[in-house]
Amino acid sequence: MTIRLLDSHLHFWRIGGPGQVWPDADWPRIHRDFLPADLHAEAAGRQLLGAVLVQSQADDRDTDWMLGLDDPLIRAIVTWVDLADGAAPDRIRHLAAQPRVRGVRPMLQGIADTEWILRPELDPALRATVDTGLRFDALIEPRHLPTLHRFATRWPDLPIVIDHAAKPRIAENGLDPWRDEMAALATLPNVWCKLSGLRTEQAPGQPAEELRPYVAHLLACFGDRLMWGSDWPVLRHSGDSYAAWIDTTLDLMGPQAPAMLDRLFVGAAAAFYDIDV
């Protein structure tokens, strides 16, 4: 089945490049450069309209390096900003003035304090994010879901997307309390979700079929606020190729109307990130 694709989530990096510290040699399948030419090769034969390039390093230098990449597939960029830095509001305003920048991502999964994002000293940076029209990518784990609900309620004018469906504990077939907490977040109109990164959360050898209840729940909860993403090249760590994850997603979705599939694979990301397709 040939479908249009607007990939809501992928990365580029150069090993040893500006601010690059991950992946390292402990991630042998992805410990090499991944650049636009690699994406073109990986997605060959697929109708890829473009992609959202998401930061992979907690470093301003990586963001500046991404901004210097010039390729027609890069339709939007999600940047890293140190929200706790007193200069963050100015940095956010500077980034928001760049034509392709659409959002910020503070990499909450790597911060020990689960409630860090609620700290009042971050409010000036978050206010600048709202005022400049940027979006917020929430890179979180299940422990963050109640906190994210409080955060999203506090900032109702901030469009938020949950990366990788909050990385549910799929290797343990753990649905609860993730299931109820995601459903609660889905009731908030400013919260969206990415159908991405799920294969990487599985145990080695765990079949993709075991993702079916997670995918069904996300679709039931988020509907037209659910967007497909590859999480490439991290996806390759699971052993999957770009094409394989597309086909797996189609299988897990089951029979769907063409309009619904187009919303999942193109329309939701276009609407959230304000991309003209």
Backbone as a ProteinNet text record, in pm:
[ID]
protein_1_A
[PRIMARY]
MTIRLLDSHLHFWRIGGPGQVWPDADWPRIHRDFLPADLHAEAAGRQLLGAVLVQSQADDRDTDWMLGLDDPLIRAIVTWVDLADGAAPDRIRHLAAQPRVRGVRPMLQGIADTEWILRPELDPALRATVDTGLRFDALIEPRHLPTLHRFATRWPDLPIVIDHAAKPRIAENGLDPWRDEMAALATLPNVWCKLSGLRTEQAPGQPAEELRPYVAHLLACFGDRLMWGSDWPVLRHSGDSYAAWIDTTLDLMGPQAPAMLDRLFVGAAAAFYDIDV
[TERTIARY]
84.1	0	88.2	67.8	144.9	67.5	130	66.3	161.9	104.4	185.6	236.3	357.2	417.6	470	436.2	502.4	552.8	678.9	736.9	746.8	677.1	671.4	791.6	884.8	991.2	1108.6	1218.1	1343	1460.9	1580.6	1701.7	1811	1900.3	2028.1	2136.6	2251.2	2367.1	2494.9	2602.4	2736	2820.4	2873.7	2953.7	3074.4	3088.8	3195.2	3161.1	3037.3	2995	2967	2920.3	2899.7	2801.1	2850.1	2764.1	2719.9	2771.4	2722.4	2790.6	2708.1	2760.4	2686.6	2571.3	2492.1	2444.5	2442.9	2477.4	2627.8	2666.8	2807	2823.2	2939.5	2969.6	2882.3	2810.8	2719.2	2593.8	2578.2	2463.6	2516.9	2572.3	2647.9	2566.5	2436.4	2357.1	2335.6	2353.2	2328.9	2449.1	2562.2	2680.6	2758	2699	2761.8	2685.8	2736.5	2668.2	2536.6	2433.6	2307	2270.1	2265.5	2249.2	2138.9	2099.7	1988.4	2003.5	2123.7	2141.2	2103.6	2128.9	2092.3	1940.8	1871.4	1725.6	1669.3	1722.6	1675.4	1690.7	1803.2	1827	1732.4	1713	1629.3	1482.7	1437.2	1295.7	1269.4	1367.5	1349.8	1230.7	1150.2	1031.9	908.4	922	808.9	777.9	654	612.4	631.5	757.9	792.4	788.9	691	673.9	770.2	815.6	902.7	904.5	977.4	995	1018.3	990.9	1021.2	1152.6	1253.8	1384.7	1385.4	1409.2	1402.5	1542.2	1572.7	1704.5	1733.9	1862	1902.5	2007	2053.6	2157.9	2111.7	2138.8	2102.9	2211.8	2219.5	2330.2	2289.3	2309.9	2278.7	2357.3	2477.9	2560.2	2495.6	2430.8	2360.5	2243.8	2169.7	2059.5	2110.6	2218.8	2272.2	2320.4	2376.6	2418.4	2297.4	2188.8	2067.9	2014.6	2017.2	1965.5	2045.1	2170.7	2253.7	2234.2	2157.7	2132.5	2031.8	2062.9	1977.4	1934.8	1809.2	1755.6	1605.4	1547.8	1403.3	1314.9	1366.3	1283.6	1268.2	1355.4	1344.9	1238.3	1117.8	1006.1	986.1	1039.2	1026.9	1138.2	1174.5	1282	1233.5	1257.6	1230.7	1365.6	1386.3	1516.9	1527.1	1650.4	1673.4	1700.7	1646.7	1672.7	1685.8	1783.2	1795.7	1693.4	1577.4	1468	1500.5	1596.9	1632.3	1731.7	1786.5	1883.3	1809	1861.7	1798	1790.5	1878.5	1877	1782	1713.3	1628.3	1520	1450.5	1348.1	1404.6	1522.5	1583.7	1623.4	1676.2	1714.1	1590	1481.1	1357.6	1306.9	1311.1	1266.4	1355.7	1485.4	1577.6	1544.5	1522.9	1493.2	1360.1	1262.1	1129.3	1131.5	1231.9	1242.6	1301.2	1353.6	1408.6	1293.2	1289.5	1170	1123.6	1215.1	1173.5	1151	1187.1	1174.8	1028.9	985.8	846.9	830.3	939.5	917.4	1044.8	1025.5	1136.3	1113.5	1225.8	1218.5	1327.9	1291.9	1393	1443.7	1401.6	1450.9	1424.4	1297.7	1258.9	1295.6	1304.3	1333.8	1469.6	1562.1	1694.8	1710.5	1602.9	1607.3	1549.8	1626.9	1586.5	1458.8	1442.9	1325.3	1205.5	1113.8	997.8	912	913.4	829.8	909	1024.4	1111.8	1038.4	958.2	893.8	792.8	755.4	661.2	731.1	862.4	935.3	903.4	874.5	835.1	944.3	1071.5	1177.7	1180.8	1108.4	1100.7	992	905.9	790.4	826.7	931.5	963	993.5	1066.5	1097.2	971.2	886.1	762.5	667.7	663.8	581.3	631.5	764.9	820.6	784.7	781.4	743.5	600.3	511.2	371.5	359.5	423.5	407.9	463	562.8	621	552.5	456.1	382.2	453	556.3	625.2	547.5	580.1	518.5	615.8	565	644.1	640.9	757.5	769	805.4	721.9	742	807.4	938.4	1012.2	1007.6	914.1	886.2	877.8	871.5	848.7	717.1	665.9	538.1	535.2	650.5	652.1	611	623.2	594.4	447.2	367	233.3	146.3	139.2	60.2	115.4	247.9	309	273.4	278	245.7	100.5	12.6	-127.7	-138.4	-66.9	-67.6	-5.8	101.6	170.2	80.1	17.5	-67.9	-189.9	-238.9	-352.6	-310.1	-189.2	-136.5	-110.3	-73.5	-40	-134.6	-261.2	-359.6	-337.3	-260.9	-235.1	-106.3	-42.5	80.8	49.5	66.4	46.2	156.4	116.6	209.2	189.8	299.9	290.7	376.4	319.4	389.3	471.6	601.9	688.6	682.2	676.1	685.5	582.9	466.3	356	400.3	498.7	551.1	626.8	669.6	753.6	693.4	575.5	514.5	604.8	582.4	667.8	625.7	650.2	603.6	680.9	807.6	886.7	828.2	755.7	691.4	542.1	496.9	354.1	273.7	333.4	269	178.7	49.6	-47.8	-93.7	-92.5	-144.5	-32.7	-36	-141.1	-126.8	-32.4	-12	-142.8	-224.6	-346.3	-439.6	-467.9	-559.9	-499.3	-368.9	-304.9	-296.5	-275.2	-278.5	-419.8	-517.5	-656.1	-691.4	-644.1	-670.8	-605.5	-483.6	-416	-487	-540.6	-607.2	-733.4	-787.4	-905.5	-869.4	-740.7	-696.2	-672.3	-738.7	-732.3	-596.6	-509.4	-377.3	-273.8	-314.8	-220.7	-241.1	-133.9	-130.2	-33.7	-19.9	66.6	130.7	255	325.6	322.9	284.1	291.6	430.4	523.9	664.7	738.7	855.7	943.9	900.4	791.9	739.3	821.8	872.1	952.3	1078.6	1134.4	1255.4	1229.6	1105.6	1070.7	1044.6	1042.3	1017.3	1145.3	1127.8	1241.3	1295.3	1423.4	1477.6	1394.5	1355	1277.5	1128.6	1085	941.7	868.4	763.5	698.1	622.5	618.4	545.7	397.8	345.1	204	166.1	260.5	231.1	215.1	236.6	209.2	61.7	-14.4	-150.3	-237.2	-239.2	-326	-283	-154	-105.6	-151.3	-135.1	-174.3	-325.2	-402.5	-548.3	-590.9	-525.4	-560.7	-526.6	-410.1	-370.8	-467.1	-505.2	-598.3	-734.1	-781.5	-911.7	-909.9	-798.2	-790.8	-765.6	-669.4	-624.1	-686.4	-731.5	-799.1	-717	-770.9	-700.8	-586.7	-557.5	-439	-325.1	-333.3	-227.4	-151.5	-19.4	63	171.9	196.7	300.2	438.6	533.9	673.9	761.5	876	964.9	1060.4	1097	1208.1	1333.9	1349	1470.1	1582.7	1705.6	1755.8	1755.1	1704.6	1697.1	1618.4	1521.7	1443.8	1532.3	1644.6	1733	1790	1792.4	1840.2	1750.5	1623.4	1530.5	1545.2	1621.8	1636.4	1543.6	1453.9	1358.5	1419.5	1372.9	1404.7	1293.2	1318.1	1217.3	1091	1108.2	993.4	919.4	994.1	929.9	837.2	878.4	792.8	666.5	677.3	557.2	460.1	511.1	425.1	370	450.9	402.8	290.1	305.5	200.2	70.6	79.2	-41	-108	-29.5	-86.2	-152.8	-86.8	-141.6	-266.7	-277.4	-395.4	-518.9	-499	-613.9	-687.2	-803.2	-878	-918.7	-881.6	-912.6	-948.8	-1030.3	-1064.2	-939.6	-924.7	-808	-788.8	-897.6	-885.5	-824.6	-859.5	-804.2	-654.2	-613.3	-471.4	-393.4	-450.1	-382	-367.4	-465.7	-454	-341.2	-332.2	-227.6	-89.3	-72.1	59.6	100.5	5.1	38.1	-31	-162.5	-240.8	-218.3	-203.1	-187.9	-57.2	53	180.1	176.9	112.4	102.7	26.3	-83.3	-163	-88.6	-27.8	38.7	158.3	240.5	362.5	346.1	225.8	197.3	287.5	275.1	352.2	255.3	288.4	205.6	237.4	141.5	161.4	64.8
-119.5	0	125.2	212.5	335.9	448.5	511	621.1	739.2	856.7	976.2	975.5	1029	1032.7	1172.8	1221.6	1338.3	1290.7	1257.1	1194.1	1296.8	1271	1369.4	1364.5	1268.7	1255.9	1175.2	1244.1	1175.3	1263.2	1204.4	1272.5	1263.5	1360.9	1352.9	1379.6	1315.2	1347.8	1310.7	1372.1	1340.5	1303.2	1181.1	1136	1229.2	1283.1	1380.6	1520.3	1541.1	1672.6	1766.8	1887.9	1989.1	1942.7	1928.4	1891.1	1746.2	1661.7	1523.8	1434.1	1371.4	1275.3	1141	1138.1	1015.7	1005.1	885.4	755.3	733.7	645.4	608.1	463.4	407.4	272.8	164.5	196.9	99.4	79.8	159.4	151.3	121.7	3.2	-20.8	-6.1	-32.7	-24.4	119.3	215	354.4	444.3	382.4	461.4	493.5	577.8	631.5	755.7	827.5	947.5	909.8	989.6	980.3	1121	1139.5	1270.8	1265	1377.6	1375.6	1274.6	1256.1	1159.1	1018.6	986.3	854.8	839.1	945	940.5	918.6	990.7	972.7	827.2	765.3	625.9	532.8	558.2	470.5	475.1	592.6	610.9	595.7	549.9	534.5	444.2	485.7	407.9	441.6	523.9	569.2	714.7	752.7	888.7	981	1007.1	1090.8	1237.5	1311	1452.1	1541.3	1492.3	1571.3	1512.5	1580.4	1528	1640.7	1610.4	1700.1	1652.1	1736.2	1704.7	1744.8	1647.4	1668.7	1658.4	1746.8	1747.2	1612	1579.4	1455.7	1478.3	1602.4	1635.1	1753.9	1748.8	1859.2	1966	2033.5	2126.1	2226.4	2354.1	2457.5	2439.1	2383.5	2365.9	2267.4	2165.6	2070.6	2138	2220.2	2294	2383	2455.2	2543.6	2462.6	2344.3	2257.2	2212.1	2175.4	2134.2	2247.3	2368.8	2483.2	2506.9	2459.9	2477.8	2370.7	2265.7	2160.3	2208.8	2184.3	2232.8	2114	2072.5	1963.3	1981.5	1957.5	1982.5	1893.6	1781.9	1696.6	1752.8	1845.5	1904.7	2013.8	1979.6	2073.7	2151.1	2098.9	2166.1	2114.4	2195.3	2158.7	2183	2084.1	2095.9	2104.7	2209.9	2244.4	2211.4	2212.9	2202.9	2342.5	2370.2	2494.6	2461	2520.2	2506.1	2599.3	2545.8	2628.8	2694.8	2638.7	2695.2	2809.8	2832.4	2939.7	3073.3	3172.7	3303.7	3365.2	3320.4	3372	3293.5	3194.7	3108.9	3185.5	3281.9	3353.3	3419.3	3480.9	3542.3	3436.1	3325.5	3217.5	3164.2	3149.1	3100	3197.8	3325.6	3424.6	3422.3	3403.4	3393.3	3271.2	3157.4	3035.2	3046.3	3104.3	3115.7	3200.2	3286.4	3370.5	3294.5	3174	3093.9	3025.4	3029.9	2986.9	2845.2	2751	2611.5	2567.8	2650.3	2610	2611.9	2500.6	2487.6	2453.8	2414.4	2373.9	2359.2	2327.4	2302.5	2167.4	2104.5	1976.1	1970.9	1976.9	1979.1	1842.9	1731.2	1597.2	1561.8	1565.1	1542.2	1403.1	1305	1168.9	1158.2	1248.3	1242.6	1323.6	1383.9	1466.7	1386.2	1371.4	1284.2	1331.8	1462.3	1518.1	1507.8	1418.6	1394.1	1518.9	1608.5	1728.6	1853.3	1835.1	1948.4	2050.7	2006.6	2098.3	2189.8	2159.8	2244.1	2353.2	2356	2454.3	2596.4	2688.6	2824.5	2901.3	2866.7	2940.7	2913.4	2812.6	2784.5	2866.1	2930.6	2999	3104.6	3186.7	3285.8	3220.7	3109.4	3041.1	2980.5	2924.7	2865.5	2973.3	3086.3	3197.1	3243.9	3248.9	3287.5	3183.8	3056.8	2951.4	2972.6	2999.8	3025.1	3150.7	3258.5	3387.3	3385.4	3300.9	3295.2	3190.6	3119	3021.9	2889.4	2863.1	2735.2	2624.5	2501.2	2384.6	2321.9	2225.7	2160.7	2010.4	1952.5	1807	1751.6	1662.1	1604.1	1467.4	1462.6	1336.6	1281.6	1192.7	1149.9	997.6	952	812.5	804.3	684.6	673.6	747	758.7	827.2	974	1030.3	1172.2	1201.5	1100.2	1126.6	1211.4	1184	1273.7	1416.7	1429.5	1562.6	1634.3	1562.2	1625.3	1672.3	1599.9	1643.1	1777	1791.2	1917.9	2029	1996.4	2093.7	2140.2	2046.9	2081.3	2160.3	2132.9	2208.1	2350.5	2362.7	2494.8	2582.2	2519.4	2593.9	2551.9	2588.7	2541.3	2595.9	2705.4	2763.2	2709.8	2614.6	2556.1	2422.8	2411.3	2281.6	2184.4	2068.8	1968.8	1838.3	1774.7	1641.7	1545.7	1430.9	1328.9	1243.9	1249.4	1170.2	1022.6	937.6	792.2	737	804.2	759.8	741.5	820.3	818.5	690	616.7	497.5	397.6	344.8	246.9	124.2	51.6	-62.2	-186.2	-177.8	-281.8	-411	-401.9	-523.5	-611.2	-548.9	-622.6	-639.9	-602.1	-602.5	-521.9	-411.3	-328.2	-222.5	-238.9	-140.8	-43.2	-82.6	1.8	41.4	165.1	267.8	355.5	322.7	401.8	423.7	320.5	327.3	437.4	439.7	539.6	679.3	687.1	819.2	881.7	801.6	854.6	897.2	820.3	856.6	990.4	1012.1	1138.5	1255	1236.7	1343.1	1371.7	1269.2	1287.6	1372.4	1388.1	1473.3	1621.3	1654.4	1793.5	1829.3	1930.5	1957.9	2003.6	2047.9	2093.2	1981.4	1858.5	1746.7	1652.6	1626.5	1535.8	1422.2	1326	1211.6	1160.9	1112.2	1052.7	900.6	839.2	694.3	664	655.5	642.2	575.9	521.6	472.4	346.8	284.7	171.5	44.5	22.5	-97.6	-95.9	22.2	34.4	-0.2	11.9	-19.4	-168.8	-245.6	-388.7	-462.8	-581.3	-667.4	-728.5	-764.9	-830.2	-953.5	-958.7	-1071.4	-1063.6	-962.1	-948.6	-911.1	-982.6	-955.1	-823.7	-762.2	-636	-652.3	-771.1	-796.4	-756.4	-763.1	-728.7	-578.7	-500.6	-356.7	-325	-423	-396	-328.4	-373.8	-305.3	-161.8	-134.1	1.9	93.4	46.2	125.9	149.5	44.9	59.4	161.7	159.9	254.1	397.2	416.5	550.6	605.2	522	566.3	600.5	517.2	542.3	671.1	700.5	817.4	947	944.4	1068.4	1093.4	989.7	1009.5	1091.3	1205.5	1285.2	1368.6	1351.1	1413.2	1311.8	1199.9	1099	1109.5	1119.6	1137.7	1031.9	982.2	880.5	943.1	874.8	914.8	791.1	804.5	688.2	672	781	783.2	723.7	743.7	701.8	800.3	759.8	623.9	543	597.1	517.9	389.5	397.3	280.7	163.1	189.1	81.8	1.5	60.3	-13.8	-133.9	-124.6	-235.4	-343.6	-313.9	-407.2	-378.5	-282	-247.7	-148.8	-155.5	-55.2	48.5	155.8	260.4	201.5	126.3	68.2	-31.3	-107.5	-208.1	-143.2	-29.2	35.7	93.1	141.9	187.6	70.9	-40.7	-156.2	-214.2	-215.2	-262.6	-173.8	-43.9	47.7	20.7	5.5	-22.1	-151.1	-252.8	-378.7	-360	-286.8	-267.7	-181.3	-93.3	-8.1	-85.1	-193.7	-267.8	-188.6	-238.2	-168.6	-27.2	69.9	209.5	281.3	383	465	538.3	559.2	631.8	769	838.7	971.4	962.3	857.1	840.4	811.8	725.5	695.3	818.3	898.7	1020.1	1117.6	1122.5	1207.4	1157.9	1026.7	970.3	995.6	967.3	970	1107	1198.5	1331.1	1443	1438	1552.7	1598.4	1505.4	1545	1621.7	1569.4	1639.1	1773.8	1779.2	1906.3	2009.1	1964.7	2056.9	2100.9	2007.3	2041.1	2134.1	2100.9	2177.6	2288.1	2309.7	2413.8	2399.3	2282.5	2252.4	2248.1	2319.4	2322.4	2202.9	2113.3	1997.9	2003.1
0	0	0	-97.3	-105.3	-38.1	58.9	130.6	137	151.7	173.7	317	336.4	468.9	500.1	618.4	676.3	812.2	818	937.1	1049.4	1159.3	1268.5	1361.4	1339.3	1439.2	1384.6	1355.1	1323.5	1362.2	1351.7	1397.6	1292.4	1294.8	1225.3	1328.1	1309.5	1393.2	1319.6	1364.7	1314.9	1435.6	1437.4	1550.2	1566.3	1686.6	1712.5	1668.6	1623.9	1578.5	1693.7	1664.8	1768.7	1876.1	1998.5	2109.9	2111.8	2020.6	2010	2112.8	2199.5	2297.2	2289.7	2226.2	2212.2	2068.5	2011.3	2068.6	2075.2	2165.8	2176	2131.1	2157.1	2107.3	2169.6	2277.3	2337	2252.5	2147.8	2057.2	1915.9	1893.7	1770.1	1641.9	1645.3	1522.4	1475.1	1566.1	1527.7	1557.2	1592.6	1624.5	1497.1	1415.9	1296.1	1254.7	1159.1	1110.8	1043.9	1071.1	999.2	954.5	822.7	762.8	657	600	504.1	391.4	340.1	231.6	276.2	402.2	454.6	460.7	494.8	497.9	358.2	261.6	124.5	81	116.5	78.9	153.5	282.7	365.7	323	281.7	247.5	98	23.6	-120.3	-150.6	-245.7	-281.7	-201.4	-100	-19.4	-52.2	-36.7	-72.9	47.9	79.4	194	152	205.5	173.3	250.6	363.8	449.7	588.2	676.1	811.1	909.6	1036.2	1147.5	1208.1	1201.8	1258.2	1405.6	1492.6	1637.2	1696	1790.4	1853.7	1919.7	1925.7	1991.8	2099.5	2113.1	2211.1	2295.3	2423	2512.8	2508.1	2393.8	2371.6	2263.5	2291.1	2191.8	2062.6	2073.5	1953.8	1856.4	1909.5	1823.5	1753.4	1828.2	1766.2	1653.7	1678	1574.3	1453.1	1477.8	1367.2	1285.3	1352.7	1281.2	1195	1247.5	1172.4	1044.7	1042.3	924.5	818.6	848.5	750.5	647.7	522.3	413.4	328.3	343.3	264.2	253.7	137.2	121.4	207.6	256.7	342.6	483	522.8	657.1	653.3	697	690	819.8	929.7	1059.6	1149.1	1248	1340.5	1483.2	1568.7	1712.5	1782.6	1857.8	1912.3	2060.9	2109.6	2253.7	2308.7	2426.8	2498.1	2646.2	2712.4	2857.3	2921.7	2953.9	3005	3138.6	3211.6	3342.6	3331.8	3216	3195.3	3190.5	3258.7	3257.9	3119.3	3029.5	2892.6	2802.5	2856.6	2773.5	2697.7	2759.3	2681	2555.2	2565.3	2447.3	2345.2	2393.6	2302.9	2229.5	2300.4	2239.4	2134.5	2165.4	2066.6	1942.3	1964	1850.3	1765.1	1828.2	1753.5	1680.1	1746.2	1685.3	1558.8	1545.7	1426.4	1307.5	1331.2	1221.6	1148.4	1016.7	942.4	969.1	992.4	1006.1	1150.1	1247	1387.7	1429.6	1488.7	1530.6	1678.2	1746.8	1884.2	1963.5	2092.5	2184	2251.4	2292.7	2361.6	2466.7	2596	2701.3	2747.6	2685.5	2718.6	2864.6	2902	3041	3090.4	3002.1	3046.1	3115.1	3083.4	3141.5	3268.8	3316.9	3437.8	3554.6	3660.5	3771.3	3838.6	3850.9	3916.7	3822.8	3855.9	3770.1	3753.7	3852.8	3848	3809.3	3750.2	3714.1	3629	3536	3442.6	3511.3	3634.6	3708.9	3789.8	3789.5	3870.1	3823	3914.1	3873.7	3800.9	3824.7	3757	3606.3	3561.4	3418.6	3348.9	3426.8	3368.9	3264.4	3284	3178.7	3044.1	3046.1	2920.9	2860.1	2942.6	2891.7	2839.4	2906.2	2857.5	2720.5	2703.1	2573.4	2466.9	2505.1	2410.9	2363.2	2456.3	2420.2	2334.4	2378.4	2310.5	2167.8	2141.8	2008.2	1920	1974.5	1895.5	1875.2	1954.1	1941.5	2013.5	1975.8	2037.5	2136.8	2213.8	2317.8	2294.9	2265	2254.9	2392.1	2443.7	2576.7	2563	2582.2	2581.9	2724	2748.4	2884.9	2893.6	3019.5	3054	3131.4	3154.5	3226.6	3360.5	3428.6	3558.2	3546.6	3428.7	3409	3378.5	3352.8	3299.6	3392.7	3523.5	3609.5	3610.7	3610	3605.8	3476.9	3365.3	3237.5	3235.1	3300.7	3306.6	3379	3489	3562.3	3477.7	3408.3	3324.3	3210	3142.1	3028.5	3072.6	3191.5	3245.6	3282.4	3333.1	3370.7	3249.2	3135.4	3013.4	2901	2908.3	2809.1	2668.9	2655.2	2523.8	2460.7	2526.9	2475.8	2409.3	2277.3	2212.2	2255.3	2304.1	2358.2	2282.5	2245	2186.1	2268.8	2300.8	2378.4	2282.3	2295.5	2209.8	2247.7	2147.6	2164.2	2263.2	2267.6	2354	2498.8	2540.6	2677.5	2710	2607.9	2627.3	2726.5	2695	2786.5	2803.6	2910.8	2946.8	2867.1	2737.8	2646.8	2667.1	2701.2	2722.5	2831.6	2925.1	3034.7	3010.3	2889.3	2857.1	2959.5	3005.3	3107	3045.1	3063.4	3012.4	3119.9	3243.2	3350.9	3446.1	3499.2	3485.1	3360.4	3272.3	3150.2	3075.5	3067.1	2986.2	3036.8	3165.9	3221	3219.4	3244.5	3249.3	3110.5	3007.5	2871	2832.3	2873.5	2843.6	2907.9	3030.6	3098.7	3025	2978.2	2903.2	2772	2710.2	2581.3	2592.5	2711.9	2728	2720.1	2728.8	2722	2575.3	2523.6	2379.2	2328.8	2418.1	2373.6	2372.8	2403.8	2410.5	2292.2	2220.3	2105.9	2138.4	2047.5	2075.6	1947.2	1959.2	1846.7	1857	1747.2	1733.5	1678.8	1768.9	1731.8	1847.3	1817.6	1922	1993.7	1952.4	2028.4	2008.3	1889.2	1866.3	1953	1974.5	2055.1	2200.8	2246.6	2385.4	2406.4	2298.9	2312.4	2351.6	2407.7	2439.6	2310.8	2307.9	2188.7	2151.4	2025.5	1978.2	2004.8	2077.2	2106.4	1977.1	1942.3	1813.5	1812.6	1695.7	1680.3	1712.2	1695.5	1723.7	1865.7	1959.1	2098.2	2119.5	2014.6	2021.9	1997.2	1950.9	1906.2	2013.1	2138.8	2235.9	2264.5	2254.8	2277.1	2163.5	2041.8	1925.9	1926.5	1956.6	1959.2	2064	2179.1	2286.3	2246	2185.8	2143.1	2039.1	1945.3	1842.4	1902	1994.5	2056.7	2137.9	2203.2	2291.1	2213.7	2122.7	2059.5	1922.3	1854.6	1726.9	1629.8	1585.6	1485	1543.6	1673.1	1734.5	1752.4	1683.6	1683.9	1552.1	1559.7	1439.6	1432.9	1311.5	1291.5	1286.9	1349.7	1341.3	1336.2	1271.3	1257.3	1374.7	1438.8	1534.6	1471.1	1342.4	1272	1302.3	1316.5	1304	1432.3	1543.4	1666.3	1640.2	1551.5	1511.2	1473.6	1412.5	1366.7	1481.8	1602	1719.5	1749.5	1711.5	1733	1626.4	1522.4	1412	1296.1	1311	1205.8	1107	985.2	885.7	881.5	809.6	792.8	730.7	621.9	552.8	641.1	721	806	908.3	964.6	1065	1000.5	878.8	807.3	790.8	741.5	715.5	845.8	949.6	1080	1130.5	1116.2	1160.6	1086	955.5	876.9	923.8	952.4	1000.8	1136.6	1227.2	1361.5	1362	1263.9	1256.4	1212.9	1137.9	1087.3	980.7	938.1	832.9	876.6	796.1	826.6	696.6	708.8	592.8	544.6	415	362.8	427.5	455.3	515.9	655.1	728.7	862.9	856.2	762.7	748.2	704.4	617	574.2	690.4	777.3	896.2	986.2	1006.5	1092.5	1033.2	904.4	842.4	790.7	774.1	720.4	798.5	803.8	846.8	988.6	1081.9	1221.8	1242.4	1187.7	1202.1	1132.2	1014.8	941.8	1024.1	1088.2	1168.1	1293.4	1361.9	1487.9	1465.5	1367	1343.7	1238.9	1190.1	1092.2	969.4	905.8	785.9	667.6	564.9	444.4	356.3	340.5	252.4	134.7
[MASK]
+++++++++++++++++++++++++++++++++++++++++++++++++++++++++++++++++++++++++++++++++++++++++++++++++++++++++++++++++++++++++++++++++++++++++++++++++++++++++++++++++++++++++++++++++++++++++++++++++++++++++++++++++++++++++++++++++++++++++++++++++++++++++++++++++++++++++++++++++++++

